[in-house]
Amino acid sequence: MFKNFNIENWLTFATINLSVITSAGSFIASLWFRFVDEREKNRPIIFISFHKYHENGFLNTELKIKNYGISVGWIKEIEISPLFEAEKNSKLLDPNGFTKFKNFPLAPQQEISFLIAVGEGAAIKYVEDRRFVIKYEAHFATKLFSKKKYVDNYLIDDKNYPMTFSDGHFTEEYRLKQIHETLKGKKY
């Protein structure tokens, strides 16, 4: 069959085959990109947040780990550097408990909080650059490429981190203004 082809027939044959191969390649590439995009949309997103707040006259500090994604994330390892340390002559409330998580599942929107310091009796040393490294993986339903590993690495300045008060406001200036307005309105 191909013995009787002339140059025009070969060019037509090559053009048709090239079009079919290009279309098939584009279709396969679009399927792959859609698969990767859907998997990334459904991934777990796990972060540790730091929270300093005043409540009932006590300064509290807590760490919270939460999965903000929409699939289960399996925590493989958490590193905190430098580790939290107690101030001199204060009790330690095990502030580095997250570093003990190994092969721990965290469901979507699930959060776990650790109170790491309460009041003057359990003060911790705050630093300007505390690094959190969270290594976790997602187990997807598809057999092909079922596990995907993620590493989130970020710094928190817990020395200058804003503090919230029991009324929900962040600044002492606002609280002092409110007290001043209240006292100005009263007669003694």
Disulfide bonds with the S-S distance in Angstrom:
none
